[in-house]
Amino acid sequence: MIPASQLRPGMAIRYEGQLYKVISAVYHPGQGQMGGVTHAHLKNLATGAYWDHGFRAEEKLEDLPIEKVNMEFLYRDGDNLVFMNPETFEQVEIPASVLGRHANLLTEQMQVAVEFVEEKPVNVEFPPYLEVRVEQTAPPAHTQQDNTWKEATLENGLIVMVPQFIKTGDVIRLDTEKLEYMDRVRG
């Protein structure tokens, strides 16, 4: 058990019977007789839903260890994503709804870290960026304005905003956390 004032991003906690991963936590100290408050942005590990909640600083929360195992993505089976441990050949399934739009980033044989809480797979940790080919977008426009963007459909089905100079067939670097364009891959 830890006080809420010690919550840190990446931790897993149990609160009111639900498992959550801490996405962000900011502690605000109190003044006088007012106690401090920790504002936390949490992800429900069962449903994938996000929740913002304020905890009293002295409130005790059950922290849970997160085990990360490098696994290989095999295939999508209906609403589930199937991963295999390349060392033990053990397979696990994670509901695609838990990953949301991030499930589209997975490609066959992709190596990722699967997070386990209480021996149950709860999340997938992606690399900071991926290189993805643009499947379809409007023709490139060379204008004097550098701040205009257009939609592009990527080979994995995601739709992101890209600068005007990007064309169909270009390979772009995609920020996997925000699902945003970073830059174009040269060569």
N, C-alpha and C positions, 0 to 999 in steps of 0.2 A: 504494500500500500504506500502510495506517495501523496503528498499534498498537491492540490491542483496548481499551486504556484510553480511547481517543478515540471509541468508538462512541457514537452519538447516535440518539434516536428519529427515524424517517423515512428513515434511510440505507438503501441497498441494498448488500449484500456478496455475494461469492462465497466459499463455504466448502465444501471437499471436493467441488467440482464442482457444487454446488447454489447457486441464487440465493435469497437471503433478504432480507426487509425487517425492519429493526430496529424492533420495537414499543416496547420499553423496554430501557434498559441502565443498570446501576448499578455504579460502580467502587468496590471496597473495597481501600484501600491495605494493603500488607503491613506486618509489623513485623519488625525485625531482618533476618535473612537470608531471611525468607519474602517472596516477591514478591506483588504485588497481584493481584487477580482481578476480572474484569468479568463480572457475571451479566447475561445478555441473554435477552430474550423475543423470539423470532424467528418470522416467518411465512414458510414455504416458498412462493415465488412460482409454482412449478409445480403444487403440489398444494393449496395453501391451508391445510395443516396447521401447527399452532403447535408450537414446540419451545423449551424452556428449556435453556440451555447456559452453562457457565462457561468463560471464556477466560483464559489467563495474560495479565497486563497487557502484557507485551512481545511477545506473539504478533502477527505481521503478518497483516492481512486485506486482501483486495482490495476496495476500495470502488468502487462503480459509480455513474455519474451517472444520476439519475432525471429523465426528461423528462415534463412534464405537458402534456397537450393537451386543451383543452375540446372535448367531443364530445357528440353527441345520441344517446340510447338509442333504437333503432329497434324491435326486437322480439326475442323469444326464439325460437331455432331449435333445438328439441330440447334438448340439454344445453348449448348455447352462447348467449351474449348478444351481439347484434349492435349495434355502435355506428358512427356516421358522423361524420366531420369535416365540419362545416357549410361550411367554406371550400373544401376540396378535393374533397368528396364521396367521399373514400376510406372504405371500410368495413373494420372489424376485428372479430374475434370473440374473446371471452374465455369460457373454460369457466365455467359457473355454479357449479361446485364450488369454484372459487378464491374466490368471494365468500361462499359458504355461505348462511346465513340472510339476509345483506344483499342477496342477489339479488332478494328479494321487495320491496325498497324501490323498485326501478326501475319507472317508468311510461313509456309511450310519449311521445316528444318531450322527455323530461327531460334537462336539460343537466347534465353531470357532468365532472369532470376524470379522464381516463384516464391512468394512469402507464405509461410505457414504459421498459424497461431493455433495452439493446442492440437497440433498434428493435422489441421484442416487447411487446405489451400484457400487463401483469402484474397490474394492480389498478385499482380504481375508487375515487376519493376523493369521498365524499358531503358535502353541506353538514352543518353541525353538528346541525341538527334539521330535521325535516319535519313538516308538518301533514297528518294522516291521519284519515279518518272511521272511527268505530267501526261495524262491520257488524253485530255481534251481541254482546250481553252480558246478564247477568242484570238484572232490573229494579233501579232504584236503591233503595238502602236508606239511610234516614236514621237512623243510630244515634248514640249518644253517643261511640262509639269512632271516633277519626280514623285509627287505624292499621290498619284492616282493608282488605284488597284482594281483588279478584275478577278472574277471567280475562275478557279481551275479545278477540274476533276482529276484526282490522282489515280494511279494504277490500282490502288487498294480500295477505291471507291470514296475516299474522303474528298470533301469539297473545301478548299481553302482559298484565301485571298492572296494573290501574287501581284508583283509589279507588272506594268504594262509591257515590258520588254520580254517577258517569259512567253515561250511558244510551245505548242504541242511537241512532245518528244524530249523536251529539256529535262534534266535531272536536277531536282532541288533538294536542299537540306531542310528537313522539317523538325521543328522543336517538338519533341514527343510529349512534353508536359502540357504546353499550351495549345498544341496542334496548330502551330503557326509557321509560316514561311520564315526561314532564316536568311538563306542566300542561294544563289545558283551554283551548281557544281561545274567547275571548268574541266574541259578535256573529256 
